[in-house]
């Protein structure tokens, strides 16, 4: 009888001890889940927060770098000398450059000239006249040239000698063309070249008000009868004594110029000249 009682008491004690141990383990588990007392869990959370901060810092640094890079790219690399109209380097840019310009566009050959230049991976300014922008077809040609990446300049509505016009007519020649070009390509010209290079005090004032840089040229020959052939023109444009750093080359929308264009570009490059991108030239803001 006594032995049975003892066994019963031992059984009760074991049950109580087991219950207490289970309760302790449960409380410990709940505590760990709620308070994250496990040092591994705490470290994991800290690492996540640290990594998040580092990612944000890294992301911010990347954005800053991209902004700096964009600002650097947007800085002008060249400017037009207002006296000589040569292209001068700024910000340490290459000085061994020349600029290609094509006047009287888009007459008959401008689009083909643009395609030749595109194939050669070089840029130019196409100075346009309003009397070549009367039809939808002509306007479409100008838009295509622009969409190929070429800069469009103002060469007046009718190619008139500005010195022979009253102020109101000069204003119309310049501003009316800007309005027309903007209507076609969505952007106003940033460069102005007066026909025959004959600016007036008033045309200079209008150009400034229209935020256009005045631009004449260093040399050009395709309007002279002796250079109205492919070979003669290409030879003269590349080998003239007037070729120098920053030379501003004048050409026109002409068949012989179109035919000589590839040889002109190749010859200039063989002489070590880089064809400057007009988009890198300082404009009036």
Buried (B, 14 or more C-beta within 10 A) or exposed (E): EEEEEEEEEEEEEEEEEEEEEEEEEEEEEEEEEEEEEEEEEEEEEEEEEEEEEEEEEEEEEEEEEEEEEEEEEEEBBBBBEEEBBBBBBEEEBEEEBBBBBBBBBBBBBBBBBBBBBBEBEBBBBBBBBBBBBEEEEBBEBBBBBBEBEBBBBBBBBBBBEBBEBEBEBBBBBBBBBBEBBEEBBEEBBBBBBBBEEEBBEBBBEBBEEBBBBBBBBBBBBBBEEEBBBBEBBBBBBBEBEEBEBBBBBBBBBBBBBBBBBBBBBEBBBEEEBBBBBBBBBBBEE
